[in-house]
Amino acid sequence: MDKARARREIERLTREIEHHNWRYYVLDDPEISDARYDSLMRDLASLEAGFPDLRSPDSPTQRVGAAPREEFTPVRHGVPMLSLGNAVDDEEALEFDRRIKRFLGRPPGERIDYVAEPKFDGLGVELVYEDGVFAGGSTRGDGVTGEDVTANLRTIHGLPMRLRGDEAAPPRRLEARGEVYMDLADFNRLNRERENAGEPPFANPRNAAAGSLRQLDPGITASRPLKIFLYAPGRIEGWRPGGQWEFLQRLPLWGLRVDRHARRCSGIEEAIARHREMQALRDALPYEIDGVVIKVDSYALQRELGEVSRSPRWAIAYKFPPRRETTRVIEIVARVGRTGVLTPVAVMEPVRVGGVEVRRATLHNQDEVDRKDVRVGDTVLIQRAGDVIPEIVKVIDEKRPPGAKRYRLPRRCPVCGAVVERLVGEAAARCTGISCPAQLEEKICHFASRKAMDIDGLGVKLVSRLVSTGTVRSVADLYFLAPGDLLSIERMAEKSASNIIAAIDKSRRTTLDRLIYALGIRHVGVHVARVIARAFGSLEKIRGAGMEELGAVTGIGPRIAESVATFFSQRSNTEVIERLRDGGVAWGGAEADGAPGRFAGMVFVFTGTLEKFTRGEAERLVVKEGGRTSGSVSSKTSCVVAGADPGSKIEKAKALGVKIVTEAEFVEMLPPADEGRGAGPRSAT
C-alpha cells in the first residue's frame, strides 16, 4: 500500500472508530460488536505502525498514555470554577428559590425555570476544544487555577479528541466543565485487584477517580476505567446558548457525554420532586451521586444573579441524607499495606446500606480507634455518604457487651513478626521488616531504583512475578538468581534475562550511602543516607550506634535516629544484610557530597536517553564533582542535560531560563581522566 492510500484508509478508520465511540459512550447505543470494534482498532494500529508519520496525536490508538510527566503545570481558568452552596432539606431549597426572587425583584408566586441534574461524586475538570479539536484539560484545583492533566484526559475513551459536526458545527472555542468518575462495578473490581496485589483499597469511587486522573504516568491512568460527564460551560466563542438546558441538549451532538437524568423543571416544587425521584433511583445507578444540583436555566438570569463569595447565587446542591444502618463489630484486624502501614479494619456482621452489602470499615489508625473507642462486640452506626467502604459514625454505648476491651494495634507485624514502630508526630504505625511479604514488592523496587542499587531492567512487573512465584523472598535473593530462574518466567527472553543478571552483577559494587538508602529505612532519603555514611564510615558502626549517638550527628533529628536504630535492631533486617554480603555485595565509603570540584554548588537535571552513560553513572559523576542532582526543573536548577527524546523538562527549563546542554557538552564539562576523579564516559552500547 502506498502512502497516499494509507492516509485515506487511516482517515476512514479514524472516522469510523470515533463514530462507534460516540454511539457506545455518548448514546449508549452501539451498532457493532466488541469483536468488530477491536478489529477496526487493530487495522488502524497496523497501518499506523507501517506509516508512523501518519499517526496523529488525536488518533484513537493514542489513548494508552503518553510518557510520564515530571509534574503538573498550573492552568488558570478563563472563568472561575465556583463551588456550590448546599441545601439539606426541602425548606432550604425553598429558601434558595425565595432568595433568587428577592434578588431579581420577582413576585413570590412567579415560577423560575430550573434544571435539576445529578450531583456526581468525582473529580471536576475543564476541557478546552479549539475549532472542534481537543486542545487540553485541567482539574478544578482551587477554582481559579487547576492542574494540566491533558495527557491523562486523552486516555478516557468517552472523551472525543475531535468534536462531531454532522448536526451542528462546534464553536471556535469551547470550554466545557464536567466530572471524571468511576462506575461502582469498575471501582469494586479495581479494589479487588489492589487487595490481591497487597495494595490498600481506595476509600470510594471519587478517591479512585481523582487518584487515577492525577497520576504522573498517563499509562497508569489509561489502565483505570475512568468515564466523564459534561454539565457546565466555561468560555465559549462562536456560539451563545440561551440557557443550561439548551447547552445540555447540544453537547451530545458534538460527541460529548451528558447524563440523561437531568430535567428541566418549571418552578422549585418540580425541582424538589425531581430530587425525591433521584434519591429513590440512586441505588439503581451504576455510579455514585450524592444529591441533585438545581440551577437557574436562563444564562441571562444567571449573569444578573452573579455570585456571592465563591459560590453562584443561581445554583445550589441539594444533598441526599447519608445512608445509615447499625451492625455489630465481630473483630478488628490489622491489615499491612505495601508501604508497611498497619491499618485497623473493623470486620462486621453483614448489613445492607443503601442497597450495598458491607462487611468492613476502615478505622484508619490507632488515633481514630481511640477517638471513637470502637471495640469488638460493639454495636455501631455506619453510613455510606458516597463511600463504598463505609464509615463508622459512632458506637452505641448502651449496647456494649460487658468486658469489651479497648483495641490496640499489635506491637509486631501480623505478617512477618517484625517490630511495629510509630514515630513521634506520626499517625501511622509501620512494620520495620525489610522482607515483610506484605510490602516486599515495594521494597525490592526501591532497592533496585536508580539512586539506590541501580539495577537496570528490574521493573515493577518483573518484580511482581518474582515475588508471586516465590523466586525472591528478600532483596538479598536477587544476588543468588541464575538466568534459568528468569527464563522460567512467562515471556522472558534469553537476552533480557542475561541483561538483568548482568545489571545485578554490576550492582554488587556500590557505596555505603547507596546501600543505606536502598535498605528503605523510614525517613532516610539520599541526602540523609550520605550524611550517616560520612559520619560513621562503616555499616558496623552504624549498626552499633544507639539513638543518642545517631541523633548527635548534624542533620539527623530524633525521628530519623529512632527510625535507623529501630531498623538495625531487627534481627531479620541484619540477616538480610549478611545475606547481601554472602551474595557478593560490597560497599565502600560514601559518595562525595559537596566536595570541592567543578560542579560545587550546582544542581543538575537529566532528561531523555543518554548514549555514553546510564542515568545513574551520569549523576554519580556530578556528585563526585561536588554537585547535586534533581528529578525536576526549578529556579534552583543550574543546568539541564538533554539526551535523545527529552521530555517536558526542556520546556520548563526554557521558561525559567535554565542553561540547557547536550550530552556531548556535558562530557566537555567533566574533568580529564588524569585529574584522578574517576569515571569518564563508557562506550556506547
Phi, psi and omega per residue, in radians:
M1 nan 2.279 3.128
D2 -1.412 2.991 -3.015
K3 -1.159 -0.680 -3.121
A4 -1.099 -0.759 3.129
R5 -1.184 -0.673 3.118
A6 -1.069 -0.711 3.122
R7 -1.068 -0.775 -3.135
R8 -1.116 -0.710 -3.112
E9 -1.212 -0.696 3.093
I10 -1.091 -0.740 3.113
E11 -1.115 -0.709 3.140
R12 -1.132 -0.830 -3.133
L13 -1.094 -0.697 3.124
T14 -1.060 -0.807 3.124
R15 -1.076 -0.740 -3.095
E16 -1.169 -0.754 -3.136
I17 -1.144 -0.744 3.122
E18 -1.120 -0.597 3.073
H19 -1.084 -0.795 -3.123
H20 -1.253 -0.517 3.006
N21 -1.074 -0.740 3.119
W22 -1.096 -0.795 3.137
R23 -1.083 -0.676 -3.035
Y24 -1.409 -0.898 -2.992
Y25 -1.494 -0.594 -3.068
V26 -1.656 -0.899 -3.105
L27 -1.508 -0.248 -3.077
D28 0.955 0.670 -3.080
D29 -2.469 1.255 -3.061
P30 -1.157 2.601 -3.138
E31 -1.810 -0.323 -3.083
I32 -2.262 2.880 3.133
S33 -1.329 2.831 3.079
D34 -1.056 -0.648 -3.129
A35 -1.118 -0.722 3.119
R36 -1.150 -0.712 3.110
Y37 -1.066 -0.790 3.125
D38 -1.066 -0.635 3.129
S39 -1.129 -0.730 3.095
L40 -1.076 -0.743 3.140
M41 -1.114 -0.705 3.126
R42 -1.122 -0.718 3.120
D43 -1.076 -0.761 -3.139
L44 -1.147 -0.777 -3.138
A45 -1.079 -0.672 -3.141
S46 -1.136 -0.759 3.120
L47 -1.128 -0.737 -3.131
E48 -1.165 -0.560 3.090
A49 -1.176 -0.622 3.127
G50 -1.347 -0.471 3.138
F51 -2.295 1.235 -3.026
P52 -1.049 -0.463 -3.140
D53 -1.274 -0.192 3.086
L54 -1.622 -0.077 -3.139
R55 -1.344 2.080 -3.119
S56 -1.638 2.709 3.140
P57 -1.066 -0.436 -3.123
D58 -1.719 0.324 3.081
S59 -1.132 2.513 3.081
P60 -1.019 -0.385 -3.137
T61 -1.369 -0.174 -3.035
Q62 -1.683 0.425 -3.139
R63 -1.669 0.221 -3.103
V64 -1.514 -0.089 3.119
G65 1.902 2.442 3.112
A66 -1.601 -2.995 3.111
A67 -1.115 2.573 -3.139
P68 -1.006 2.477 3.114
R69 -1.673 2.550 3.137
E70 -1.295 -0.600 -3.122
E71 -2.869 2.921 3.129
F72 -1.625 2.394 3.114
T73 -1.496 2.346 3.103
P74 -1.129 2.491 3.103
V75 -2.270 2.153 3.113
R76 -1.544 2.227 -3.117
H77 -1.295 2.394 3.107
G78 -1.098 -0.673 3.043
V79 -2.161 2.206 -3.087
P80 -0.961 2.502 3.061
M81 -1.630 1.749 -2.985
L82 -1.413 2.715 2.997
S83 -1.523 2.992 -3.064
L84 -2.028 2.535 2.940
G85 -1.284 2.809 -3.060
N86 -2.005 2.627 2.913
A87 -2.177 2.475 -3.104
V88 -2.049 -0.094 3.091
D89 -2.676 3.056 -3.078
D90 -1.083 -0.657 -3.097
E91 -1.100 -0.691 3.120
E92 -1.194 -0.592 3.074
A93 -1.186 -0.704 3.102
L94 -1.130 -0.655 3.121
E95 -1.170 -0.611 3.036
F96 -0.993 -0.795 3.125
D97 -1.126 -0.721 -3.140
R98 -1.134 -0.681 3.122
R99 -1.076 -0.735 -3.138
I100 -1.062 -0.797 -3.113
K101 -1.156 -0.668 3.103
R102 -1.110 -0.755 -3.112
F103 -1.132 -0.692 -3.106
L104 -1.455 -0.157 -3.096
G105 1.264 0.532 -3.135
R106 -1.657 2.631 3.105
P107 -1.170 2.607 -3.096
P108 -0.996 -0.550 -3.075
G109 -1.457 -0.088 -3.117
E110 -1.278 2.496 3.128
R111 -1.637 2.235 3.025
I112 -1.686 2.361 3.067
D113 -1.385 2.246 3.122
Y114 -2.112 2.830 2.929
V115 -2.071 2.169 3.129
A116 -1.810 2.115 -3.072
E117 -2.210 2.571 3.049
P118 -1.019 2.463 3.064
K119 -1.652 1.837 -3.054
F120 -1.335 2.620 3.133
D121 -1.870 1.358 -3.122
G122 -2.495 -2.599 -3.122
L123 -1.993 2.152 -3.130
G124 -1.237 2.384 3.129
V125 -2.433 2.869 3.014
E126 -2.195 2.269 3.079
L127 -1.821 2.563 3.092
V128 -2.197 2.192 3.049
Y129 -2.059 2.308 3.086
E130 -2.071 2.101 -3.067
D131 0.925 0.657 3.073
G132 1.444 -0.001 -3.108
V133 -1.904 2.363 3.142
F134 -1.093 2.090 -3.070
A135 -1.864 -0.264 3.132
G136 2.772 3.004 3.134
G137 -2.779 2.732 -3.088
S138 -2.550 2.817 3.051
T139 -1.363 2.920 3.103
R140 -1.153 -0.664 -3.112
G141 1.081 -2.271 3.124
D142 -1.607 0.190 -3.129
G143 1.676 -0.496 3.101
V144 -1.794 -0.746 -3.136
T145 -2.228 2.234 3.089
G146 -2.006 -2.920 -3.126
E147 -1.995 2.405 3.132
D148 -1.256 1.926 3.113
V149 -2.108 0.591 -3.088
T150 -0.956 -0.858 -3.084
A151 -1.066 -0.635 -3.129
N152 -1.302 -0.678 3.115
L153 -1.095 -0.561 3.125
R154 -1.054 -0.388 -3.084
T155 -1.425 -0.176 -3.104
I156 -1.422 2.038 -2.993
H157 -1.136 -0.514 -3.124
G158 -1.420 0.063 -3.132
L159 -1.842 1.982 -3.080
P160 -1.283 2.464 3.051
M161 -1.421 -0.346 3.123
R162 -2.449 2.236 -3.106
L163 -1.284 2.582 3.072
R164 -1.319 2.649 3.115
G165 -2.378 0.367 -3.072
D166 -1.117 -0.799 -3.053
E167 -1.797 -0.440 3.137
A168 -2.695 2.169 -3.119
A169 -1.182 2.359 3.111
P170 -1.192 2.698 -3.136
P171 -1.256 2.935 3.119
R172 -1.020 -0.750 3.114
R173 -2.404 2.292 3.109
L174 -2.290 2.095 2.973
E175 -1.858 2.064 -3.100
A176 -2.153 2.281 3.135
R177 -1.715 2.615 -3.136
G178 -2.872 -2.911 -3.063
E179 -2.275 2.213 2.998
V180 -1.574 2.274 -3.030
Y181 -2.494 -3.139 3.125
M182 -2.405 2.279 3.081
D183 -1.072 2.651 -3.106
L184 -1.071 -0.741 -3.127
A185 -1.100 -0.735 3.110
D186 -1.163 -0.676 3.111
F187 -1.076 -0.835 -3.136
N188 -1.103 -0.679 3.118
R189 -1.147 -0.734 3.104
L190 -1.082 -0.733 3.133
N191 -1.154 -0.660 3.084
R192 -1.088 -0.723 3.120
E193 -1.115 -0.705 3.140
R194 -1.160 -0.736 -3.141
E195 -1.152 -0.691 3.102
N196 -1.111 -0.506 3.126
A197 -1.559 0.052 -3.139
G198 1.403 0.268 3.133
E199 -1.705 2.624 3.117
P200 -1.187 2.412 3.116
P201 -1.248 2.707 3.017
F202 -1.237 2.554 -3.096
A203 -1.222 -0.629 -3.086
N204 -2.797 2.929 -3.103
P205 -1.044 -0.580 3.137
R206 -1.117 -0.808 3.111
N207 -1.058 -0.690 3.140
A208 -1.126 -0.765 -3.140
A209 -1.152 -0.791 -3.119
A210 -1.117 -0.780 3.138
G211 -1.129 -0.595 -3.131
S212 -1.261 -0.716 -3.084
L213 -1.279 -0.456 -3.071
R214 -1.718 0.384 3.050
Q215 -1.223 2.443 3.061
L216 -1.244 -0.407 3.114
D217 -1.804 1.877 3.139
P218 -1.038 -0.368 3.089
G219 -1.089 -0.599 3.087
I220 -1.208 -0.758 3.099
T221 -1.014 -0.732 -3.113
A222 -1.089 -0.460 -3.125
S223 -1.433 -0.144 -3.096
R224 -1.716 2.485 -3.050
P225 -1.436 1.215 -3.104
L226 -1.528 2.596 3.051
K227 -2.343 2.996 -3.087
I228 -2.558 2.426 2.943
F229 -2.044 2.460 3.054
L230 -1.845 2.533 -3.072
Y231 -2.658 -0.017 -3.092
A232 -2.638 2.589 3.098
P233 -1.585 2.688 2.885
G234 -1.867 -2.165 3.092
R235 -1.518 2.328 3.135
I236 -2.215 2.325 3.082
E237 -2.148 2.172 3.120
G238 1.784 0.073 3.073
W239 -2.830 2.422 -3.109
R240 -2.250 1.576 3.131
P241 -1.174 2.586 -3.128
G242 -1.400 -0.406 -3.095
G243 -2.934 3.126 -3.069
Q244 -1.124 -0.719 -3.108
W245 -1.126 -0.733 3.098
E246 -1.095 -0.702 3.123
F247 -1.070 -0.788 -3.122
L248 -1.165 -0.574 3.136
Q249 -1.268 -0.488 -3.077
R250 -1.410 -0.618 -3.021
L251 -0.961 -0.796 -3.137
P252 -1.075 -0.488 3.112
L253 -1.139 -0.438 3.102
W254 -1.620 -0.032 3.118
G255 1.678 0.177 -3.123
L256 -1.706 2.388 -3.039
R257 -1.386 2.316 2.950
V258 -2.234 2.702 3.141
D259 -1.395 2.403 -3.042
R260 -1.409 -0.045 -3.093
H261 -1.569 -0.013 3.066
A262 -1.169 2.495 -3.137
R263 -2.360 2.474 2.993
R264 -1.524 2.273 -3.011
C265 -2.163 2.352 3.078
S266 -1.629 1.683 3.136
G267 1.672 2.758 -3.069
I268 -1.188 -0.500 -3.130
E269 -1.102 -0.704 3.099
E270 -1.165 -0.632 3.114
A271 -1.142 -0.703 3.099
I272 -1.148 -0.683 3.096
A273 -1.101 -0.670 3.102
R274 -1.149 -0.608 3.070
H275 -1.033 -0.773 3.130
R276 -1.115 -0.718 3.132
E277 -1.082 -0.755 -3.126
M278 -1.212 -0.586 3.093
Q279 -1.122 -0.680 3.101
A280 -1.225 -0.503 -3.072
L281 -1.538 -0.312 -2.926
R282 -0.984 -0.645 -3.102
D283 -1.260 -0.295 3.110
A284 -1.584 -0.162 -3.127
L285 -1.332 2.605 3.131
P286 -1.367 -0.103 -3.104
Y287 -2.332 2.904 -3.108
E288 -1.485 2.338 2.888
I289 -2.267 2.627 -3.124
D290 -2.173 0.345 3.093
G291 2.843 -2.946 3.105
V292 -2.233 2.316 3.068
V293 -1.608 2.176 3.125
I294 -1.856 2.096 -3.083
K295 -2.148 2.469 2.936
V296 -1.075 2.263 -3.046
D297 -1.216 -0.826 -3.021
S298 -1.204 2.182 3.084
Y299 -1.217 -0.499 3.080
A300 -1.121 -0.761 3.095
L301 -1.177 -0.635 3.089
Q302 -1.035 -0.776 3.135
R303 -1.123 -0.660 3.130
E304 -1.182 -0.664 -3.126
L305 -1.257 -0.656 3.106
G306 1.160 -2.555 -3.058
E307 -2.433 2.827 3.034
V308 -2.227 2.262 -3.019
S309 0.993 -2.066 3.130
R310 -2.087 0.451 3.110
S311 -2.176 2.477 3.107
P312 -1.300 2.539 3.043
R313 -1.264 -0.368 -2.957
W314 -1.618 0.115 -3.132
A315 -2.552 2.658 3.085
I316 -2.605 2.576 3.077
A317 -1.712 1.927 3.109
Y318 -1.567 1.759 -2.998
K319 -1.353 2.623 2.989
F320 -1.385 2.626 3.041
P321 -1.214 2.588 3.120
P322 -1.103 2.590 -3.135
R323 -1.593 2.119 -3.030
R324 -2.251 2.554 3.043
E325 -2.584 2.909 3.038
T326 -1.941 2.615 3.078
T327 -2.732 -3.121 -3.077
R328 -2.058 2.441 3.114
V329 -1.411 2.090 3.137
I330 -1.467 -0.773 3.111
E331 -2.771 2.862 3.030
I332 -2.124 2.160 -3.088
V333 -2.082 2.697 3.102
A334 -1.781 2.050 3.090
R335 -1.695 2.352 -3.128
V336 -1.775 2.105 -3.131
G337 -1.504 3.117 -3.070
R338 -1.173 -0.384 3.110
T339 -1.668 0.099 3.105
G340 1.589 -0.045 -3.127
V341 -1.274 2.314 3.071
L342 -1.605 2.190 -3.141
T343 -2.058 2.114 3.075
P344 -1.276 2.318 -3.122
V345 -2.204 2.215 3.091
A346 -1.465 2.132 3.048
V347 -1.674 2.147 -2.975
M348 -2.101 2.820 2.982
E349 -1.093 2.348 -3.063
P350 -1.001 2.392 3.120
V351 -2.568 2.511 3.118
R352 -1.603 2.179 3.123
V353 -2.171 1.957 -3.141
G354 1.087 0.637 3.090
G355 1.466 0.006 -3.131
V356 -2.086 2.287 3.093
E357 -1.385 2.223 3.136
V358 -2.115 2.519 -3.137
R359 -2.232 -0.274 -3.048
R360 -2.362 2.688 3.021
A361 -2.532 2.248 3.110
T362 -1.282 2.451 3.073
L363 -1.842 0.108 2.979
H364 1.211 -1.129 -3.089
N365 -2.815 3.076 -3.087
Q366 -1.074 -0.648 3.131
D367 -1.048 -0.703 -3.141
E368 -1.195 -0.686 3.080
V369 -1.055 -0.781 -3.127
D370 -1.156 -0.700 -3.093
R371 -1.122 -0.740 -3.132
K372 -1.571 -0.240 3.136
D373 0.918 0.943 3.111
V374 -1.467 2.259 -3.123
R375 -2.253 2.733 3.080
V376 -1.090 2.309 -3.107
G377 1.699 -0.236 -3.121
D378 -1.180 2.534 2.904
T379 -1.580 2.248 -3.024
V380 -2.227 2.670 3.020
L381 -1.674 2.154 3.138
I382 -2.073 2.715 3.135
Q383 -2.469 2.666 2.978
R384 -2.082 1.666 3.081
A385 -1.794 1.120 -3.068
G386 1.628 -0.149 -3.088
D387 -1.722 2.261 3.025
V388 -1.291 -0.767 2.982
I389 -1.408 2.008 -2.965
P390 -1.307 2.941 3.122
E391 -1.965 2.380 2.990
I392 -1.410 2.006 -3.091
V393 -1.342 -0.847 -3.132
K394 -2.873 2.869 3.046
V395 -1.614 2.413 3.045
I396 -1.541 1.662 -2.942
D397 -1.012 -0.689 -3.050
E398 -1.165 -0.239 3.124
K399 -1.783 0.150 -3.141
R400 -1.202 2.282 3.133
P401 -1.265 2.663 3.120
P402 -1.081 2.484 3.063
G403 1.398 0.100 3.121
A404 -1.103 2.260 -3.042
K405 -1.783 2.596 3.063
R406 -1.104 2.537 -3.135
Y407 -1.636 2.374 3.023
R408 -2.209 2.401 3.034
L409 -1.035 2.537 -3.125
P410 -1.123 2.643 3.123
R411 -1.416 -0.297 3.084
R412 -2.171 2.548 -3.083
C413 -1.029 2.221 3.139
P414 -1.194 -0.206 -3.134
V415 -1.653 -0.840 -3.038
C416 -2.069 -0.183 3.107
G417 1.501 0.008 3.127
A418 -1.250 2.818 3.139
V419 -1.118 2.444 3.046
V420 -1.705 2.226 -3.139
E421 -2.017 2.543 2.995
R422 -2.301 1.864 -3.054
L423 -1.304 2.691 3.137
V424 -1.025 2.287 3.109
G425 1.548 -0.023 -3.141
E426 -1.982 2.519 3.104
A427 -1.480 -0.473 -3.032
A428 -1.458 2.460 2.972
A429 -1.832 2.428 -2.997
R430 -2.300 2.539 2.977
C431 -1.293 2.405 -3.114
T432 -1.754 0.091 -3.091
G433 -1.347 2.199 -3.114
I434 -1.253 -0.398 -3.104
S435 -1.980 0.368 3.122
C436 -1.028 2.143 -3.099
P437 -0.990 -0.546 -3.097
A438 -1.154 -0.429 -3.076
Q439 -2.205 0.267 -3.014
L440 -1.106 -0.743 -3.125
E441 -1.033 -0.787 3.138
E442 -1.079 -0.720 -3.115
K443 -1.123 -0.743 -3.107
I444 -1.184 -0.736 3.121
C445 -1.062 -0.708 3.097
H446 -1.163 -0.775 -3.126
F447 -1.005 -0.679 -3.073
A448 -1.536 -0.066 -3.036
S449 -1.136 2.894 -2.978
R450 -1.033 -0.706 -3.097
K451 -1.537 -0.022 3.070
A452 -1.796 -1.936 -3.104
M453 -1.506 -0.165 3.021
D454 0.974 0.996 3.111
I455 -1.659 1.725 -3.060
D456 -1.181 2.370 3.066
G457 1.643 -0.165 -3.122
L458 -1.572 1.381 -3.057
G459 -1.545 3.137 -3.040
V460 -1.069 -0.776 -3.079
K461 -1.143 -0.731 3.133
L462 -1.158 -0.746 3.117
V463 -1.037 -0.757 3.140
S464 -1.028 -0.719 3.136
R465 -1.211 -0.698 3.136
L466 -1.093 -0.678 -3.129
V467 -1.313 -0.791 -3.078
S468 -1.129 -0.511 3.125
T469 -1.525 -0.067 -3.130
G470 1.362 0.140 -3.138
T471 -1.157 -0.633 3.137
V472 -2.175 2.172 -3.134
R473 -2.032 -0.063 3.029
S474 -2.794 2.903 -3.136
V475 -1.089 -0.497 -3.125
A476 -1.181 -0.476 -3.132
D477 -1.097 -0.368 3.121
L478 -1.008 -0.593 -3.040
Y479 -1.496 0.107 3.053
F480 -2.065 0.166 3.124
L481 -1.308 2.505 3.024
A482 -1.995 2.775 3.123
P483 -0.912 -0.616 -3.135
G484 -1.101 -0.564 3.107
D485 -1.101 -0.630 -3.131
L486 -1.402 -0.633 -3.116
L487 -1.145 -0.391 3.113
S488 -1.291 -0.203 3.125
I489 -1.434 2.401 -3.091
E490 -0.990 2.364 3.075
R491 1.137 0.394 3.087
M492 -1.680 2.015 -3.137
A493 -1.417 2.751 -3.090
E494 -1.089 -0.730 -3.135
K495 -1.138 -0.718 3.116
S496 -1.080 -0.737 3.125
A497 -1.094 -0.746 3.137
S498 -1.116 -0.697 3.133
N499 -1.120 -0.693 -3.136
I500 -1.197 -0.743 3.095
I501 -1.071 -0.684 3.108
A502 -1.133 -0.691 3.118
A503 -1.148 -0.671 3.088
I504 -1.126 -0.777 3.111
D505 -1.020 -0.755 -3.112
K506 -1.101 -0.571 -3.088
S507 -1.343 -0.111 -3.098
R508 -1.103 -0.489 3.091
R509 -1.779 2.005 -3.073
T510 -2.464 -2.950 3.121
T511 -1.983 2.813 -3.084
L512 -1.065 -0.769 -3.094
D513 -1.150 -0.650 3.098
R514 -1.135 -0.701 3.118
L515 -1.100 -0.788 -3.133
I516 -1.053 -0.775 3.115
Y517 -1.113 -0.702 -3.100
A518 -1.117 -0.477 -3.108
L519 -1.182 -0.260 3.027
G520 1.292 0.608 3.131
I521 -1.242 2.350 -3.103
R522 -0.974 2.302 3.094
H523 1.271 0.133 3.136
V524 -1.860 1.731 3.078
G525 -1.619 -2.937 -3.088
V526 -1.044 -0.829 -3.087
H527 -1.159 -0.810 -3.118
V528 -1.104 -0.690 3.106
A529 -1.036 -0.691 3.137
R530 -1.186 -0.693 3.108
V531 -1.081 -0.782 -3.128
I532 -1.144 -0.778 -3.119
A533 -1.071 -0.761 3.141
R534 -1.171 -0.619 -3.069
A535 -1.247 -0.613 -3.036
F536 -1.904 -0.513 3.025
G537 1.444 -0.397 3.137
S538 -2.600 2.706 -3.134
L539 -1.173 -0.595 3.141
E540 -1.074 -0.710 3.137
K541 -1.208 -0.623 3.105
I542 -1.154 -0.775 3.136
R543 -1.089 -0.562 -3.104
G544 -1.498 -0.183 -3.099
A545 -1.386 2.454 3.061
G546 -1.626 -3.119 -3.116
M547 -1.042 -0.687 -3.091
E548 -1.141 -0.772 -3.127
E549 -1.179 -0.693 3.102
L550 -1.141 -0.759 -3.108
G551 -1.179 -0.313 -3.141
A552 -1.359 -0.215 -3.130
V553 -1.345 2.288 3.107
T554 -1.020 2.221 -3.133
G555 1.673 -0.096 3.124
I556 -1.954 1.864 3.130
G557 -1.474 3.081 -3.101
P558 -1.084 -0.593 -3.138
R559 -1.154 -0.774 3.120
I560 -1.170 -0.740 -3.135
A561 -1.032 -0.751 3.138
E562 -1.129 -0.738 -3.117
S563 -1.117 -0.772 -3.134
V564 -1.156 -0.793 -3.127
A565 -1.087 -0.727 3.130
T566 -1.118 -0.725 -3.124
F567 -1.056 -0.859 -3.071
F568 -1.359 -0.154 3.061
S569 -1.431 -0.199 -3.124
Q570 -1.455 2.130 -3.131
R571 -1.062 -0.682 -3.119
S572 -1.075 -0.589 3.136
N573 -1.273 -0.747 3.134
T574 -1.183 -0.517 3.081
E575 -1.153 -0.656 3.092
V576 -1.121 -0.711 3.130
I577 -1.107 -0.743 3.105
E578 -1.116 -0.637 3.118
R579 -1.218 -0.539 3.025
L580 -1.061 -0.748 3.074
R581 -1.046 -0.788 -3.139
D582 -1.071 -0.506 3.134
G583 -1.453 0.073 3.072
G584 1.612 0.180 3.115
V585 -1.366 2.257 -3.134
A586 -2.305 2.480 -3.105
W587 -2.344 2.449 3.088
G588 -1.711 -2.502 3.118
G589 -1.411 -2.938 -3.126
A590 -1.423 2.622 2.990
E591 -1.140 2.588 3.131
A592 -1.078 2.510 3.131
D593 -2.403 1.839 -3.137
G594 1.399 0.238 3.123
A595 -1.208 2.701 3.118
P596 -0.990 2.334 -3.132
G597 -3.118 -3.135 -3.069
R598 -1.115 -0.472 -3.050
F599 -1.883 0.320 -3.120
A600 -0.966 2.228 3.110
G601 1.392 0.015 -3.095
M602 -1.737 2.640 3.093
V603 -2.078 2.143 -3.109
F604 -1.882 2.519 3.006
V605 -2.206 2.318 3.129
F606 -1.888 2.440 3.102
T607 -2.491 2.609 -3.120
G608 1.426 -3.059 -3.085
T609 -1.691 2.169 3.104
L610 -1.558 2.549 -3.102
E611 -1.651 -0.669 -3.023
K612 -1.643 -0.239 -3.104
F613 -2.369 2.756 2.778
T614 -1.397 2.840 3.127
R615 -1.046 -0.718 -3.141
G616 -1.098 -0.696 3.128
E617 -1.110 -0.753 -3.128
A618 -1.118 -0.720 3.141
E619 -1.155 -0.642 3.123
R620 -1.148 -0.603 3.097
L621 -1.131 -0.663 3.091
V622 -1.115 -0.802 -3.122
V623 -1.096 -0.701 3.135
K624 -1.095 -0.445 3.112
E625 -1.669 0.329 3.026
G626 1.482 0.092 -3.132
G627 -1.656 -3.122 3.087
R628 -2.225 2.781 3.087
T629 -2.106 2.731 3.130
S630 -2.485 2.731 3.120
G631 -1.585 -0.120 -3.117
S632 -2.429 2.701 -3.116
V633 -1.547 2.349 3.077
S634 -2.519 -3.108 3.126
S635 -1.155 -0.297 3.132
K636 -1.534 -0.101 -3.133
T637 -1.241 2.316 3.134
S638 -1.561 -0.646 -3.010
C639 -2.733 2.383 3.027
V640 -1.908 2.177 3.110
V641 -1.722 2.064 -3.037
A642 -1.816 2.046 3.014
G643 -1.589 -2.789 3.128
A644 -1.251 2.525 3.127
D645 0.901 1.009 3.138
P646 -1.182 2.723 -3.114
G647 -1.635 -2.706 -3.053
S648 -1.218 -0.181 3.132
K649 -1.066 -0.527 -3.124
I650 -1.097 -0.810 -3.115
E651 -1.111 -0.674 3.128
K652 -1.184 -0.671 3.108
A653 -1.081 -0.735 3.112
K654 -1.089 -0.734 -3.121
A655 -1.124 -0.580 -3.111
L656 -1.606 -0.076 -3.122
G657 1.284 0.467 -3.139
V658 -1.427 2.461 -3.140
K659 -1.109 2.346 3.118
I660 -2.085 2.274 3.115
V661 -2.251 2.739 3.045
T662 -1.429 2.991 3.099
E663 -1.099 -0.686 3.129
A664 -1.086 -0.690 3.115
E665 -1.190 -0.612 3.078
F666 -1.104 -0.735 3.108
V667 -1.033 -0.699 3.122
E668 -1.127 -0.473 -3.140
M669 -1.322 -0.332 -3.104
L670 -1.322 2.698 3.113
P671 -1.255 2.645 3.042
P672 -1.036 2.670 -3.102
A673 -1.029 -0.529 -3.063
D674 -1.348 -0.009 3.050
E675 -1.407 -0.098 3.028
G676 1.426 0.307 -3.105
R677 -1.720 0.331 2.947
G678 1.504 -2.443 -2.831
A679 -0.943 2.246 2.852
G680 -1.711 -3.046 -3.109
P681 -1.172 2.541 3.057
R682 -1.523 2.915 3.116
S683 -1.192 2.576 3.093
A684 -1.159 2.496 3.139
T685 -2.111 nan nan
